[in-house]
Each structure stands twice: as structure tokens, then as C-alpha cells.
Amino acid sequence: MKKRITAIILLITKLYILYQNWIIKGNFWGSLEIKLATSFSLLVLLLLSLIVFKPKIFLLLKEKEILYNSWKEFKKNKGGLVGAIIIILLIYLAFCAPFVAPFEPDQIDYSNMNAAAPTIKHLMGTDDFGRDILSRVIYGSRVALGVAFAAVFVNAFIGISLGLISGFYGGKTDTIIMRIVETWNSIPFILLALAIIAALGKNIINVIIAVGLTGLINFARITRSAVLSVKEKEYVKAAKALGGSDYRVIKKHILPNVISPIIVIGSLRVGQAILLVASLSFLGLGVQPPLSSWGTMLKRGQEYLIQAPWISLFSGFAIIITVMSFNLLGDALRDALDPKQIE
Amino acid sequence: MFGYIIKRLLWVIPVLIGVSLILFGIMQMVPGDPASVLLGPKASEEAVETLNKRYGLEEPLHIQYYLLMKNFVTGNLESIYYKTTVIEIIGQKLRATLELGLTALVIAVILAVPIGIIAAVKKNSVFDYLSMMLATLGISIPVFFTGILLIYIFSVILNVLPSSGYGGSLLTLEGWRHLILPAFSLSSILIASTSRLTRSSMLEVLQEDYIRTARAKGVKEKIITNKHALRNALIPVITNIGNQLAMLFGGAILTETVFAWPGIGRLAVTAVSYRDQPLVFGTILVLSFLYVITNLIIDILYVFINPQISYS
């Protein structure tokens, strides 16, 4: 019952936001970001109304025993739950930024130029150009999450491939790959990212590449050890004996068994990636202005620390909350999915 | 044991060569003609040609690498932006970075280990909850934000410490006054993870049989914690400090930028913004060398601290 009431409240809030944007402002299908926001809103609407009107559909999920058991374990950890809720909220904010943010991120309020203090109109104040900080923080979540997820995807793809190859073939291939990965890891990761950006130049794609190429060792090592533990099992041998190609055996029989430690590492890595992207932006080498990102806002805020501390404080808090949520989620997932395999 | 140490020492050589090869490989990713990228679009043809000759940019890759390393080691590698040799510039900045890094390391160890021990001994007390909450927070705070918060509190509001810059020699009070804030913000990363790990490893050790035996014999609780438990609990902590050093080296870049600290980290950032490839190569190589060597020292210390494990 409690869940249903929450869902109804969320549904009403969502409908109100949509009423404001679609009917009053006529913001329905304009630029790409509004299209994204509208499609995402429809999805949220569908999900919420399913929870309210047809909750039985979700019972199907309960029948999958593994999923249900890990969910039960996961629910015990309050920190992980809080982290997950904040992350869902952040993803919602990132997609629906044009519907939720009170102002455009680069809209200048001429009556509040030169970093005005927080008021009711500008809840977090304005920056030195008179731009609303709250809106910029909300839009910043797009950059932070988008770049971090993309970077972790690159990271996971390369790291997992290396780990799979190394664990599956063993022998010399294993030694060579792991030695290369270890050497790669002996350059501190911010330095590695700096070197890559120095070579490729500063822009958002290069930030993704740079962050995606650091810290490969986490994914590679975890995957490799997981592969080693399942490689000698009967079903893998049987699949090989039946004439399955290496690619098929890896994809169908090994990868599904190593997925849970990868999910845990993945969620911890997203937090790390957000920190790294923010650090690069703070150094002026990551996301470039006028795109609003938390790191760049902090950098500008530092120059106005005496007159307008709110510029840097709020963007800093946004980073802390996001990173902490991913860390909490990662820890909770680790406890829920498989504690032994990861430690 | 000495065989292990020698083996470990020798292993550093291929790692260092590997690091320089990786950096060289990354430098090759520069799109277009490297000389014109280095000198900018307005460079004259002559300048491009001199540079090409100087670094052998038209030679095959292995000769380029050889020339780069030879120039770097003999101190002939020249920065494009500063117009002096890379070794010389790094030499001027190395001291500030080492002072900052070592002070941060010392602060972290002095604070984190006792916090972890007290939290473990007084498990579930207010101190335990409070310190572990702070530690969880500490892992998630970007080090530059810690720096900004410290500046805001101690320089802007309280106005007791300088907000940035280098105060000169550490023999003077001014030098220390300038060092405190950067060193504290840099050490915050290490304090958080080290105190968490000290606590959990201490808790684990305190449940061992030999601790119970010591208690049964009537040994004082203080001696049990300080003598029997701590020694074994510190082993994973030291490994962790080794692993976290990468964070410390990376964090040094950010801390130096926040506090305008004239170290190698800030030099690396300047070099990257000007796309001064020789200087980027030099600074990152030196910082990575430092990292590899500190890790080596920790690995060797490990041998002495942990006599249970046989190295052969």
C-alpha cells in the first residue's frame, strides 16, 4: 500500500510538471533535448501508471529467483537504497533537465548580474554572468552522468575483453596481456588522462577516451579471475567438446557467469569517473565552457570564493552527493550479489 | 629475502621502460604533423624543419624513441614553451612537490591509523560512527573541493592561514603556514581510506585466537591493542597506502592547482594546456618514476614488516 501511495504522489507530480511544460509553455517537441525529455517523460508515466494500476506485472520479476534473492539482500542495506534512489533521481534530472530546471543554463538574468546571493527566484544564487546556479547544476548532471557512463562503458569493454582473453587462453597470452595492463596501471590515472588529452586536444570526446582508458586493471583483473574460476567447470568443457567456437563458449557460457562482479566494479567506477571528469574540468582540460559542468563551475567559483561562495559550494556538493551515491550503491551491490567472488 | 628484494629492484627497469614506451605511444596519437602541432599554426617552415631535425621526427619510430630518451636522460630535451631544458624546469619544481607529498603522507598516517584503531577498539561508539561517516564522505569528496572548503574556512572566514602560494623554505614559519592547507587537503584522500581499512583490519585481528589467549593470560588491554593486534593489523594497511599512492600523486596535481603551489603537478597541467609535448612527456615520466619508486620502497618495507610470508 505504501508503495502505491508513493507511486500516486510521484505520478501526480510528474503530471503537474508535464502540464506546466506541455500545455502552459508549449514545450513538447522542439530541439533534441526536449525530444529526449518528452520521450523519457512518457516512459516514466508508463512505468508509474503500471505500478499504480497493474502492480501484478511486477510479480513476474519475483519468479526469477536469483533476481529476487539479490533484491532481498540489497534491500537490507539502507545506504545502498538511498544511493539508488538518488541515482534514479539524478538520471531523471539529467533527461528531463529542460522540464525541471527553472531557467535555461546560459540564460542571463540582467537584474541579478555579478553573482547575486541565493533568493527565492534563484534558489542557489547566480554566477558572475547572472546565470542561475540551480539550473546549471541540474544541466551539469547531464555532462557528469553522460561522460562518466560513456567512459565506464569504454573502460568496461576494453577491460573485460582483455580479462576474458587473458583468462580464457592462459599461458603466454595471459602473461603478456597482464604485464602490459600492469605497466599501464603504473602511471597514476590522472597523469595518464593528462597525457592522452595533451596528445588529442581538449574536448568532450577526448575526455571520454582519456577517462575510459585509465584504470583498465580493475575490470581486467576481476574478469580474469572470474574466468579462471569457471573455466574448468564441466559445462564449459562440454561446450568445448561439442565443438563450440571459442567466441561462442566465451559469450554463452563464460560471460554470463562473470557478470555480477563486473556490475559491482562498474558502479564503483562510475563514481570514480565522475570524480576524474570533474577533476579534468577543474584543471580546465575537460569539459569546455559554455557547457555547464560541475568541475568548471567549481573552477570559476574559486575565483569568486570571497564574494560568492555559493558558486563553488553548490557544484561541489552536487559532485559529493553523486559520487557518494555511486559508492554506496557499489558497496551494497557487492554485499547483495556475491561477496566472496569480489573480495 | 634478499633475493626477493633484488628481484623486485630489477623488475623496476622493465616497468620504467614500459611507462616511457606508453607515453611515447600516446604522443604518437597527436593528429597531423607533430612539428606543426607543437609549434602552432603560425610556425615558419624553417622552425618546423629545425624541430623535425632536432627530435628526428622524420626518422622511423624506434629511432625517434631512442632520440627522445637519449635527450631526456642527458638533459637535452627542451621545452617549447619555456625554452629551457625539461630537466632543469622539473628540478626547480621537484622540491615543492616532494615537500607537499611527503607532508601529506605523514599527516595521513599520523591521523588515520590512530582514528582507525580507536574506532575499532570502541566499536559502535559515537566516535566510531562519526569517524566512519566522515571517512565515507571523505572518499567521495574531490580533493580540489576539500581544498576550496579549507580555503573558505581558514582563509576567508577565519583569516588565519594564507589561501595560496609557496612560503619558501620549511625552516621558516611562513613556509609551514603556506604548507598546512595544501598538505591537509591532499592527505584527506588517504586519511579516509586508510582509517576505514585500519578499523576493519583491526576488528578482524582482535577476533583472532591469540588475542583471546593474551586476554586470558591477563595481559593489559592497552598492550594487547598496541603490541599484539596492531602489528598484524597494519599489514593490509600498508598495502593499501601503496595502492592509494596513485591517488596521492594524481591529487597533487589538483592540490597544486587549487593552492597555486609551484610543483611538478601544476607544471604538467601548464604543459598540457600549451600542448608542450616534450614537457608533458618529461613531467609525467618523472611523476610516474616517483610513483613506481615509492611503490617499490613500500614493497620492500613490507618484507621487513611481514616476516610470516616467505619470499623465495
Chai-1 contact restraints between the chains, C-beta under 6 A:
chainA,res_idxA,chainB,res_idxB,connection_type,confidence,min_distance_angstrom,max_distance_angstrom,comment,restraint_id
A,T183,B,V15,contact,1.0,0.0,6.0,A-B,restraint_1
A,T183,B,G18,contact,1.0,0.0,6.0,A-B,restraint_2
A,S186,B,V15,contact,1.0,0.0,6.0,A-B,restraint_3
A,S186,B,V19,contact,1.0,0.0,6.0,A-B,restraint_4
A,S186,B,V292,contact,1.0,0.0,6.0,A-B,restraint_5
A,I187,B,V19,contact,1.0,0.0,6.0,A-B,restraint_6
A,I187,B,S288,contact,1.0,0.0,6.0,A-B,restraint_7
A,P188,B,A246,contact,1.0,0.0,6.0,A-B,restraint_8
A,P188,B,F249,contact,1.0,0.0,6.0,A-B,restraint_9
A,P188,B,G250,contact,1.0,0.0,6.0,A-B,restraint_10
A,P188,B,Y291,contact,1.0,0.0,6.0,A-B,restraint_11
A,I190,B,G250,contact,1.0,0.0,6.0,A-B,restraint_12
A,I190,B,I253,contact,1.0,0.0,6.0,A-B,restraint_13
A,L191,B,I284,contact,1.0,0.0,6.0,A-B,restraint_14
A,L191,B,L287,contact,1.0,0.0,6.0,A-B,restraint_15
A,L194,B,A268,contact,1.0,0.0,6.0,A-B,restraint_16
A,L194,B,V272,contact,1.0,0.0,6.0,A-B,restraint_17
A,A195,B,L23,contact,1.0,0.0,6.0,A-B,restraint_18
A,A195,B,I26,contact,1.0,0.0,6.0,A-B,restraint_19
A,A195,B,I284,contact,1.0,0.0,6.0,A-B,restraint_20
A,I196,B,I26,contact,1.0,0.0,6.0,A-B,restraint_21
A,A198,B,V272,contact,1.0,0.0,6.0,A-B,restraint_22
A,A198,B,V280,contact,1.0,0.0,6.0,A-B,restraint_23
A,A199,B,I26,contact,1.0,0.0,6.0,A-B,restraint_24
A,A199,B,M27,contact,1.0,0.0,6.0,A-B,restraint_25
A,A199,B,M29,contact,1.0,0.0,6.0,A-B,restraint_26
A,A199,B,V30,contact,1.0,0.0,6.0,A-B,restraint_27
A,L275,B,P142,contact,1.0,0.0,6.0,A-B,restraint_28
A,A278,B,P142,contact,1.0,0.0,6.0,A-B,restraint_29
A,S279,B,L254,contact,1.0,0.0,6.0,A-B,restraint_30
A,F282,B,F144,contact,1.0,0.0,6.0,A-B,restraint_31
A,L283,B,T257,contact,1.0,0.0,6.0,A-B,restraint_32
A,L283,B,V269,contact,1.0,0.0,6.0,A-B,restraint_33
A,L285,B,V272,contact,1.0,0.0,6.0,A-B,restraint_34
A,Q302,B,I148,contact,1.0,0.0,6.0,A-B,restraint_35
A,L305,B,Y152,contact,1.0,0.0,6.0,A-B,restraint_36
A,I306,B,V156,contact,1.0,0.0,6.0,A-B,restraint_37
A,P309,B,Y152,contact,1.0,0.0,6.0,A-B,restraint_38
A,S312,B,I148,contact,1.0,0.0,6.0,A-B,restraint_39
A,G316,B,F145,contact,1.0,0.0,6.0,A-B,restraint_40
A,I319,B,P142,contact,1.0,0.0,6.0,A-B,restraint_41
A,I320,B,S140,contact,1.0,0.0,6.0,A-B,restraint_42
A,I320,B,I141,contact,1.0,0.0,6.0,A-B,restraint_43
A,V323,B,S140,contact,1.0,0.0,6.0,A-B,restraint_44
A,M324,B,S140,contact,1.0,0.0,6.0,A-B,restraint_45
A,N327,B,S140,contact,1.0,0.0,6.0,A-B,restraint_46
